[in-house]
Amino acid sequence: MRIVTKALGSKKPLFADFSIGLPPEGLSKDGGDVDITLRDLIERIVRHEVAAFRQRQSDRQFVRILTEREIELAAEKGKVEMGASEVGRQSVDEDSAVQAAWVAFADGLYLVIIDEVQYTNLDQAVFLSPESQMTFVRLTLLSGG
């Protein structure tokens, strides 16, 4: 399943698109759709991203030799890093991150659209296929409203 992130008012995605595997407990034997709640799906994605964050932190502990092309690309983005950073060592509590994601959804800070259908309830059943696309849309709060 492909995960896409967007922010209202911005053409660029919040993060690079990524994919996660469908939950094995929900796979049907005939290769049909997966049946899971939105709450469970958000939890699965948050835990996946926490694990990816921890891996990136681990990878940054080592000094890397950069190619000339990698240096050029990083310079275009405005920051060249070779690893061995002490700054990036943050502790992340997975359970707290999951709770924060659920609360943010309930508070309307982001929308979830799966295969062109908007989901509004965390306990709503979601039907997925391997070709499904899930889009998180971060809403922008208006000042003075």
C-alpha positions as CSV (number, residue, x, y, z in Angstrom):
1,M,0.0,0.0,0.0
2,R,1.3,3.4,-1.0
3,I,1.3,6.3,1.6
4,V,1.2,9.9,0.4
5,T,1.3,13.1,2.5
6,K,0.1,16.5,1.6
7,A,-0.5,19.9,3.2
8,L,-3.3,22.2,2.1
9,G,-1.8,25.2,0.3
10,S,1.4,23.5,-0.6
11,K,2.3,21.8,-3.8
12,K,5.2,19.8,-2.3
13,P,4.4,16.7,-0.3
14,L,5.2,16.8,3.5
15,F,7.4,13.6,3.1
16,A,8.5,11.4,0.3
17,D,5.9,8.8,-0.6
18,F,6.5,5.4,0.9
19,S,4.9,1.9,1.0
20,I,4.1,-0.5,3.7
21,G,2.9,-4.1,3.5
22,L,-0.7,-4.9,4.2
23,P,-1.4,-6.4,7.7
24,P,-1.0,-10.2,7.4
25,E,-3.8,-10.7,9.9
26,G,-6.3,-9.1,7.6
27,L,-5.3,-10.7,4.3
28,S,-8.0,-12.7,2.7
29,K,-7.2,-16.2,1.4
30,D,-8.6,-15.4,-2.0
31,G,-6.4,-12.3,-2.5
32,G,-9.4,-10.0,-2.0
33,D,-9.5,-6.8,0.0
34,V,-8.1,-6.4,3.5
35,D,-10.6,-5.4,6.3
36,I,-9.1,-3.4,9.1
37,T,-10.2,-0.3,11.1
38,L,-8.8,3.1,10.4
39,R,-7.5,3.2,14.0
40,D,-5.5,0.0,13.5
41,L,-4.2,1.2,10.1
42,I,-3.0,4.5,11.6
43,E,-1.3,2.6,14.4
44,R,0.5,0.4,12.0
45,I,1.7,3.3,10.0
46,V,2.9,5.3,13.0
47,R,4.8,2.2,14.4
48,H,6.3,1.7,10.9
49,E,7.5,5.4,10.8
50,V,8.9,5.3,14.4
51,A,10.9,2.2,13.4
52,A,12.1,4.0,10.2
53,F,13.1,7.1,12.4
54,R,15.1,4.9,14.8
55,Q,16.9,3.3,11.8
56,R,17.7,6.7,10.4
57,Q,19.1,7.7,13.8
58,S,21.2,4.6,13.9
59,D,22.5,5.2,10.4
60,R,23.5,8.8,11.3
61,Q,25.8,7.5,14.1
62,F,28.5,6.5,11.5
63,V,30.6,8.8,9.4
64,R,29.9,8.3,5.7
65,I,32.1,9.0,2.7
66,L,30.0,11.0,0.3
67,T,30.4,10.9,-3.5
68,E,30.8,14.1,-5.4
69,R,27.2,13.8,-6.7
70,E,25.8,13.2,-3.1
71,I,27.6,16.4,-2.0
72,E,26.1,18.4,-4.9
73,L,22.6,17.1,-4.3
74,A,22.9,17.8,-0.5
75,A,24.3,21.3,-1.2
76,E,21.3,22.0,-3.5
77,K,19.0,21.2,-0.6
78,G,21.1,23.5,1.7
79,K,22.7,20.9,4.1
80,V,25.5,18.5,3.6
81,E,25.7,15.8,6.3
82,M,28.2,13.0,6.7
83,G,26.7,11.4,9.7
84,A,28.1,11.1,13.2
85,S,25.6,13.6,14.5
86,E,24.9,13.9,18.2
87,V,21.9,16.2,17.5
88,G,19.6,13.5,16.1
89,R,19.5,11.2,19.1
90,Q,15.9,11.5,20.3
91,S,13.9,9.1,22.3
92,V,10.5,8.2,20.8
93,D,7.8,6.4,22.7
94,E,5.8,4.4,20.1
95,D,2.6,4.2,22.2
96,S,2.6,8.0,22.8
97,A,3.2,8.6,19.1
98,V,0.2,6.4,18.2
99,Q,-2.0,8.1,20.8
100,A,-0.9,11.5,19.4
101,A,-1.8,10.5,15.9
102,W,-5.3,9.3,17.0
103,V,-5.9,12.5,19.0
104,A,-4.7,14.7,16.0
105,F,-7.2,12.8,13.7
106,A,-10.0,13.2,16.2
107,D,-9.2,16.9,16.5
108,G,-9.4,17.4,12.8
109,L,-5.7,18.2,12.2
110,Y,-5.5,15.9,9.3
111,L,-7.7,14.0,6.8
112,V,-7.4,10.5,5.7
113,I,-8.3,9.5,2.1
114,I,-8.0,5.9,0.9
115,D,-8.6,5.1,-2.7
116,E,-10.5,8.4,-3.1
117,V,-12.7,7.8,-0.1
118,Q,-12.4,10.1,2.9
119,Y,-12.6,8.4,6.3
120,T,-14.0,10.3,9.3
121,N,-14.2,7.7,12.1
122,L,-11.3,5.9,13.6
123,D,-13.4,2.7,14.2
124,Q,-14.6,2.7,10.6
125,A,-13.7,-0.4,8.6
126,V,-11.2,0.2,5.8
127,F,-10.9,-2.1,2.8
128,L,-7.5,-2.3,1.3
129,S,-5.9,-4.0,-1.7
130,P,-2.1,-4.1,-2.5
131,E,-2.7,-1.3,-5.0
132,S,-4.4,1.0,-2.4
133,Q,-3.2,4.5,-1.8
134,M,-3.6,6.2,1.5
135,T,-3.3,10.0,1.6
136,F,-2.8,12.1,4.8
137,V,-3.8,15.7,4.3
138,R,-2.5,18.1,6.9
139,L,-5.0,20.9,7.4
140,T,-3.8,24.4,7.9
141,L,-5.4,26.4,10.8
142,L,-6.4,29.9,10.0
143,S,-5.2,32.6,12.4
144,G,-7.8,34.8,14.0
145,G,-10.6,32.3,13.2
